[in-house]
Amino acid sequence: MAVTLLVAGLSGNRPDVDLPGYALLVAGGLALAVRRRAPVFVLAVTGLCAVGYQAVGFDVPAVAFLFAVYAAVRAGHRVVTVVAAVMMLAALPLAALAPPQDMSVSEALARARGALELAWLVAAGAAGEALRQAERRADEAERTREETALRRANEERLHIARELHDSLTHQISVITVQAGVAVHLARRRGERVPDALLAIQEAGREASRELRATLEALRDDGKTPPRGLADVPELVERARITGLDATLTIEGQRRDVPAAVDRTAYRIVQESLTNIARHARAAKASVLIDYRPDALVVQVDDDGRATRDTAVPAGVGLLGMRERTTALGGRLRAEPRDEGGFTVRAELPVDRTS
């Protein structure tokens, strides 16, 4: 653009015109390089340059200003552009009358119209507005597609949750009822109720509560509060019912932690104790909750059969714990202990989550 304006100035004007006129032509064209980042600034610069080279006698159209008008309207600065255009239409005739030029008012008006026609201004502004509206519609269409895809995903997730809830709830309810009948009959006969039977009964009840809570969370109705640190003692007590010598130790000053940290800590303890019951063949387990100034440390140890040579299982449970911890910006360590058994230790930052 700068080269085009310079060629137009050299071909259609007096050779004895001062260099500032050519400099203003080039400056107006070069300013267009930043029209996307600073459209209002470019609008002002190209307008001043056009007025300047008209004042020194250059009869060259204000093409750079028209491009600036297009860019400013496209960026959404319609009011500023209209004001700048009106000022330009008024300033160009005055610039043409500036000394040392010797021309009449009618000649000055004719030169100003040649430099900047009103129709050109309208066309440049209309083009900018048309492209702005097209881009806006494209963005709106993209946003609508994303919202539609998200809504369909949520609907499918809720459908799966309902199907899973209905299927599992029925099966777990049967187990819970059968365990309850067995407990009732044993007590009626005056027999000692086996700990394993009580554990099955309580596990069935807890599984039903968890399924209901999961479905409610997917429905996002806010009626069922999520499980958290306050429910960890209940987890440890249930582990004791199964025959595991489980202990809970809480260190540091208890305080409220972010909801995501609260839920994650509960899930880590729950999954760890479940893994101990299923796989570890452990007699003892210890749960540590350590409230630190900048983190919450959750550690679950057992004295099971794992050794340093034991491969760390790549199960869904450990994977889920690691994903939850990493999402909060924390660290998870799950490995066999030197003295035997397995340890799960998570450090959850409390100042980087909300």
C-alpha positions in Angstrom: 0.0 0.0 0.0 2.8 2.4 0.9 4.5 1.8 -2.5 1.2 2.2 -4.4 0.6 5.6 -2.7 4.2 6.7 -3.4 3.9 5.8 -7.1 0.6 7.7 -7.3 2.2 10.7 -5.7 5.2 10.7 -8.0 3.1 10.2 -11.2 0.3 12.8 -10.5 2.0 15.7 -8.7 4.6 18.4 -9.1 8.1 17.2 -9.0 9.1 20.2 -6.9 6.9 19.3 -4.0 8.7 19.0 -0.7 9.8 15.6 0.7 7.3 15.7 3.7 4.5 15.1 1.3 6.0 11.8 0.1 6.9 10.9 3.7 3.2 11.3 4.7 2.1 9.2 1.8 4.5 6.4 2.8 3.6 6.7 6.6 -0.1 6.4 5.8 0.5 3.2 3.9 2.8 1.7 6.5 0.4 2.4 9.3 -2.0 -0.2 7.8 0.4 -3.0 8.9 -1.0 -2.8 12.4 -4.7 -2.2 11.5 -5.8 -5.5 13.1 -4.1 -4.8 16.4 -4.8 -1.1 16.7 -7.6 -0.1 14.3 -8.5 3.2 16.0 -4.8 4.3 16.1 -4.4 3.5 12.4 -7.6 5.4 11.6 -6.2 8.5 13.2 -2.8 8.2 11.6 -4.0 7.6 8.1 -6.5 10.5 8.5 -3.8 12.9 9.6 -1.5 11.8 6.8 -4.2 12.3 4.2 -4.9 15.8 5.5 -1.1 16.5 5.6 -0.3 15.6 2.0 -3.4 17.4 0.8 -2.2 20.5 2.6 1.2 20.4 0.8 -0.4 20.0 -2.7 -0.6 16.2 -3.3 -3.8 15.3 -5.2 -3.9 11.7 -4.2 -7.0 9.7 -3.0 -7.0 8.9 0.7 -6.9 5.1 0.0 -5.1 4.3 3.2 -7.8 6.0 5.2 -10.5 4.0 3.4 -8.7 0.7 4.4 -8.5 2.0 8.0 -12.3 2.7 8.0 -12.9 -0.8 6.8 -10.6 -2.3 9.6 -12.1 -0.1 12.3 -15.7 -1.0 11.5 -14.8 -4.7 11.2 -13.3 -4.4 14.7 -16.6 -3.0 16.0 -15.6 0.7 16.4 -18.5 2.1 14.4 -19.1 5.3 16.3 -15.4 6.3 16.3 -15.2 5.6 12.6 -18.3 7.8 11.8 -16.8 10.7 13.8 -13.4 10.3 12.1 -15.1 10.2 8.7 -17.1 13.4 9.3 -13.9 15.1 10.6 -12.0 14.0 7.5 -14.8 15.3 5.1 -14.6 18.7 6.8 -10.8 18.8 7.1 -9.8 17.9 3.5 -11.3 21.1 1.9 -9.6 23.2 4.5 -6.3 21.5 3.9 -6.6 22.1 0.2 -7.0 25.9 0.9 -3.9 26.0 3.1 -1.0 28.2 1.9 1.0 28.2 -0.3 -1.7 26.8 -2.6 -3.6 29.3 -4.7 -7.1 28.0 -5.5 -10.7 29.0 -5.0 -13.1 27.4 -2.6 -14.8 25.5 -5.4 -11.5 24.1 -6.5 -10.6 23.1 -3.0 -14.0 21.3 -2.6 -13.4 19.5 -5.9 -9.9 18.3 -4.8 -11.3 17.2 -1.5 -14.1 15.2 -3.2 -11.4 13.6 -5.4 -9.4 12.6 -2.4 -12.3 11.2 -0.4 -15.7 10.5 -1.9 -18.6 10.0 0.5 -19.6 6.9 -1.5 -16.1 5.4 -0.9 -16.5 5.9 2.8 -19.9 4.3 2.8 -18.7 1.3 0.8 -15.6 0.8 3.0 -17.7 1.0 6.2 -20.4 -1.3 4.7 -17.8 -3.9 3.8 -16.3 -3.8 7.2 -19.7 -4.2 8.9 -20.7 -7.1 6.6 -17.5 -9.0 7.4 -18.0 -8.3 11.1 -21.5 -9.7 11.0 -20.4 -12.7 9.1 -17.6 -13.5 11.6 -20.1 -13.0 14.5 -22.5 -15.4 12.9 -19.8 -17.9 12.3 -18.7 -17.7 16.0 -22.3 -18.0 17.1 -22.8 -21.1 14.9 -19.6 -22.7 16.4 -20.7 -21.9 19.9 -24.1 -23.4 19.2 -22.6 -26.6 17.9 -20.4 -26.9 21.0 -23.4 -26.3 23.3 -25.5 -28.9 21.4 -22.7 -31.5 21.6 -22.3 -30.8 25.3 -26.0 -31.1 25.9 -26.2 -34.4 24.0 -23.2 -35.7 26.0 -24.8 -34.7 29.3 -28.1 -36.4 28.2 -26.3 -39.6 27.3 -24.3 -39.6 30.5 -27.5 -39.2 32.5 -29.1 -42.0 30.5 -26.2 -44.3 31.2 -26.2 -43.4 34.9 -29.9 -44.2 35.2 -29.5 -47.6 33.4 -26.5 -48.4 35.6 -28.3 -47.3 38.7 -31.4 -49.4 38.0 -29.4 -52.5 37.2 -26.9 -52.4 40.1 -29.5 -51.2 42.6 -31.6 -54.2 42.0 -28.7 -56.7 42.4 -27.3 -55.0 45.4 -30.7 -54.7 47.0 -31.2 -58.5 46.6 -27.8 -59.1 48.3 -28.6 -56.6 51.1 -32.0 -58.2 51.7 -30.6 -61.7 51.8 -27.8 -60.6 54.2 -30.4 -58.9 56.4 -32.6 -62.0 56.5 -29.6 -64.1 57.5 -28.7 -61.7 60.3 -32.2 -61.6 61.5 -32.5 -65.4 61.6 -29.2 -65.8 63.4 -30.2 -63.4 66.1 -33.6 -65.0 66.4 -32.0 -68.3 67.0 -29.6 -66.8 69.5 -26.6 -67.5 67.4 -23.6 -65.3 66.9 -23.8 -63.3 63.7 -20.6 -63.7 61.7 -18.6 -60.4 61.1 -18.4 -61.1 57.4 -22.2 -61.3 57.2 -22.6 -57.9 59.0 -19.9 -56.5 56.6 -21.9 -57.7 53.6 -25.1 -56.1 54.9 -23.4 -52.8 55.6 -21.5 -52.8 52.3 -24.7 -53.4 50.4 -26.4 -50.5 52.2 -23.4 -48.3 51.5 -23.3 -49.3 47.8 -26.9 -48.4 47.5 -26.3 -45.0 49.0 -23.3 -44.4 46.7 -25.3 -45.3 43.6 -28.0 -42.9 44.6 -25.5 -40.2 45.4 -23.8 -40.7 42.0 -27.0 -40.5 40.1 -28.0 -37.3 42.0 -24.6 -35.8 41.2 -25.1 -36.5 37.5 -28.5 -34.9 37.7 -26.8 -32.0 39.4 -29.8 -31.1 41.5 -27.7 -30.1 44.5 -29.9 -32.1 47.0 -27.4 -34.8 48.0 -24.2 -33.5 49.7 -21.0 -35.3 48.4 -19.0 -37.5 50.7 -15.9 -35.9 52.2 -13.4 -35.9 55.1 -16.2 -36.0 57.7 -17.2 -39.4 56.4 -13.7 -41.0 56.7 -14.3 -42.3 60.2 -17.3 -44.2 58.9 -15.1 -45.8 56.2 -12.5 -46.9 58.9 -15.3 -48.3 61.1 -16.7 -50.3 58.3 -13.2 -51.7 57.6 -13.0 -52.8 61.2 -16.3 -54.7 60.8 -14.7 -56.8 58.1 -12.0 -57.9 60.6 -9.3 -55.5 59.5 -7.5 -53.7 62.4 -7.9 -50.2 61.0 -6.9 -47.0 62.7 -7.4 -43.4 61.9 -5.0 -40.6 62.8 -5.6 -36.9 62.2 -2.7 -34.5 62.6 -2.5 -30.7 62.3 -5.2 -28.2 62.8 -8.5 -29.3 61.3 -10.0 -26.7 59.0 -12.2 -26.4 55.9 -10.6 -27.4 52.7 -11.8 -26.8 49.1 -14.7 -29.0 48.1 -12.7 -30.8 45.4 -9.9 -31.6 47.9 -12.5 -32.8 50.4 -14.1 -35.2 47.9 -10.8 -36.5 46.6 -9.4 -37.2 50.0 -12.5 -39.3 50.8 -12.3 -41.2 47.5 -8.6 -42.0 48.1 -9.3 -43.5 51.5 -12.3 -45.4 50.2 -10.5 -46.9 47.3 -7.4 -47.7 49.4 -9.4 -49.6 52.0 -11.3 -51.4 49.3 -8.1 -52.5 47.7 -6.8 -53.7 51.0 -9.9 -55.8 51.7 -9.8 -57.3 48.2 -6.2 -57.9 47.4 -3.8 -57.2 50.3 -4.5 -60.0 52.8 -3.6 -57.6 55.4 -4.3 -57.7 59.2 -3.7 -54.0 59.9 -4.3 -50.8 58.1 -3.7 -47.2 59.1 -5.2 -44.0 57.7 -3.5 -40.7 58.2 -5.0 -37.3 57.5 -2.5 -34.5 58.0 -3.6 -30.9 57.8 -0.6 -28.8 56.6 -0.5 -25.1 55.9 -0.4 -25.5 52.2 -1.6 -29.1 51.6 -3.7 -31.9 52.9 -1.8 -35.2 53.1 -3.7 -38.5 52.9 -1.8 -41.7 53.6 -3.1 -45.3 53.8 -0.7 -48.1 54.8 -1.3 -51.8 55.3 0.8 -54.8 56.3 -0.2 -57.0 53.5 1.7 -59.3 51.3 3.2 -56.7 48.9 7.0 -56.4 48.8 9.5 -54.2 47.0 9.6 -56.8 44.2 5.8 -56.7 43.8 4.7 -54.9 40.6 2.4 -52.0 41.2 -1.0 -53.0 39.8 -2.3 -50.8 37.0 -5.9 -51.0 38.1 -8.8 -48.6 37.6 -8.8 -47.7 41.3 -5.2 -46.5 41.3 -5.6 -44.8 38.0 -8.7 -42.9 39.2 -6.9 -41.8 42.4 -3.9 -40.5 40.3 -6.2 -38.7 37.9 -8.1 -37.0 40.7 -4.9 -36.0 42.5 -3.2 -34.7 39.3 -6.2 -32.7 38.4 -5.9 -30.8 41.7 -2.2 -30.1 41.1 -1.1 -32.7 43.7 1.1 -35.7 43.8 0.3 -39.4 44.4 2.6 -42.1 45.5 1.4 -45.7 45.5 4.0 -48.4 46.1 5.1 -51.3 48.3 6.7 -50.5 51.6 10.2 -51.5 52.7 8.8 -53.3 55.8 6.2 -55.1 53.7 2.7 -54.1 52.7 1.5 -51.2 50.5 1.3 -47.5 50.9 -0.8 -44.8 49.2 0.2 -41.2 49.9 -1.4 -38.2 48.3 -0.5 -34.6 48.8 -3.4 -32.3 47.8 -2.6 -28.5 47.6 -5.2 -26.4 49.4 -4.2 -23.0 48.0 -4.4 -23.8 44.2 -7.9 -25.2 44.1 -11.4 -23.8 44.7 
